Amino acid sequence: MKKQTFRARKGATFIEYALLAGLVAIVVATAAVIFGDDIKNLFSSSADQTKTVTEEVKKVDLTGGFQNNNNNPQPTN
């Protein structure tokens, strides 16, 4: 009798987890439909801003102002 009860409980637990997984899938799908365009616009905006920053960084000249003078010699290895 105990084995049968344990098996019935094990089966019930599986069904509970399956129902929970199905509910989560429905919630995720609904959220994707409702907020899909907003999320797409958010990532597109972030990508555009990243592209703009990258282009601006590429324009910067980082070689100026770092000349070595004899008063302050660089350490040697």
ChimeraX attribute file (.defattr): number of C-alpha atoms within 10 A of each C-alpha:
attribute: neighborCount
match mode: 1-to-1
recipient: residues
	/A:1	5
	/A:2	7
	/A:3	8
	/A:4	9
	/A:5	10
	/A:6	11
	/A:7	11
	/A:8	12
	/A:9	12
	/A:10	12
	/A:11	11
	/A:12	12
	/A:13	12
	/A:14	12
	/A:15	12
	/A:16	12
	/A:17	11
	/A:18	12
	/A:19	12
	/A:20	12
	/A:21	12
	/A:22	12
	/A:23	12
	/A:24	12
	/A:25	12
	/A:26	12
	/A:27	12
	/A:28	12
	/A:29	13
	/A:30	12
	/A:31	11
	/A:32	13
	/A:33	10
	/A:34	11
	/A:35	11
	/A:36	13
	/A:37	11
	/A:38	11
	/A:39	12
	/A:40	11
	/A:41	11
	/A:42	12
	/A:43	12
	/A:44	12
	/A:45	12
	/A:46	12
	/A:47	12
	/A:48	12
	/A:49	12
	/A:50	12
	/A:51	12
	/A:52	11
	/A:53	11
	/A:54	11
	/A:55	11
	/A:56	10
	/A:57	11
	/A:58	9
	/A:59	8
	/A:60	8
	/A:61	7
	/A:62	9
	/A:63	7
	/A:64	6
	/A:65	6
	/A:66	7
	/A:67	7
	/A:68	9
	/A:69	8
	/A:70	7
	/A:71	6
	/A:72	7
	/A:73	8
	/A:74	9
	/A:75	5
	/A:76	4
	/A:77	3
